[in-house]
Amino acid sequence: MTVALMWEAKAVEGRGAELLAWARAWELPLTPLRREFFRGPQDRVLVITWWDAAHDAELPELPEPDGELLTRPVHRWRFESLGAD
C-alpha cells in the first residue's frame, strides 16, 4: 500500500521562501519513495511524501519550524493511494 503524508504551513507574510528553504533542508530519518514541494499564495508551503507502508504506520514527518516563521500551526493529513486513472 502507498501512503501519502501531507504537511502544509503558512509563513509569516514575506517569509514563504525562507519556509520553503527550511522544508527542503530538513532531513527525514528514513527516505520516502518520493518527496515533493509546492508553493502557494499567501506564503504557503506544501510537502507531500509517499511511503510504501500501511495507513497507520509510524512514519517520520516534518516538524513545526522553530521561531516566529509561521502564522499558525502546521496542518497534516494522511491519505491512502487508490491509484491513478
RATAHU-V59629 format. One record per residue. N is the residue number from 0. RES is the residue in one small letter. OMEGA is omega in whole degrees, -180 to 180 (999 if undefined). Layout:
n->N res->RES omega->OMEGA
n->N res->RES omega->OMEGA
This chain:
n->0 res->m omega->176
n->1 res->t omega->179
n->2 res->v omega->176
n->3 res->a omega->174
n->4 res->l omega->180
n->5 res->m omega->179
n->6 res->w omega->-178
n->7 res->e omega->-179
n->8 res->a omega->178
n->9 res->k omega->-179
n->10 res->a omega->170
n->11 res->v omega->-177
n->12 res->e omega->179
n->13 res->g omega->-177
n->14 res->r omega->180
n->15 res->g omega->180
n->16 res->a omega->178
n->17 res->e omega->178
n->18 res->l omega->178
n->19 res->l omega->179
n->20 res->a omega->178
n->21 res->w omega->-179
n->22 res->a omega->179
n->23 res->r omega->-176
n->24 res->a omega->-175
n->25 res->w omega->179
n->26 res->e omega->175
n->27 res->l omega->-180
n->28 res->p omega->174
n->29 res->l omega->-180
n->30 res->t omega->179
n->31 res->p omega->174
n->32 res->l omega->-177
n->33 res->r omega->176
n->34 res->r omega->-175
n->35 res->e omega->-177
n->36 res->f omega->179
n->37 res->f omega->175
n->38 res->r omega->-179
n->39 res->g omega->178
n->40 res->p omega->178
n->41 res->q omega->175
n->42 res->d omega->178
n->43 res->r omega->176
n->44 res->v omega->179
n->45 res->l omega->176
n->46 res->v omega->176
n->47 res->i omega->174
n->48 res->t omega->179
n->49 res->w omega->-177
n->50 res->w omega->171
n->51 res->d omega->-174
n->52 res->a omega->175
n->53 res->a omega->-178
n->54 res->h omega->-177
n->55 res->d omega->-180
n->56 res->a omega->175
n->57 res->e omega->-176
n->58 res->l omega->179
n->59 res->p omega->178
n->60 res->e omega->174
n->61 res->l omega->176
n->62 res->p omega->171
n->63 res->e omega->177
n->64 res->p omega->176
n->65 res->d omega->173
n->66 res->g omega->-173
n->67 res->e omega->-176
n->68 res->l omega->-174
n->69 res->l omega->175
n->70 res->t omega->-179
n->71 res->r omega->178
n->72 res->p omega->177
n->73 res->v omega->172
n->74 res->h omega->180
n->75 res->r omega->176
n->76 res->w omega->179
n->77 res->r omega->-178
n->78 res->f omega->173
n->79 res->e omega->179
n->80 res->s omega->176
n->81 res->l omega->178
n->82 res->g omega->-180
n->83 res->a omega->176
n->84 res->d omega->999
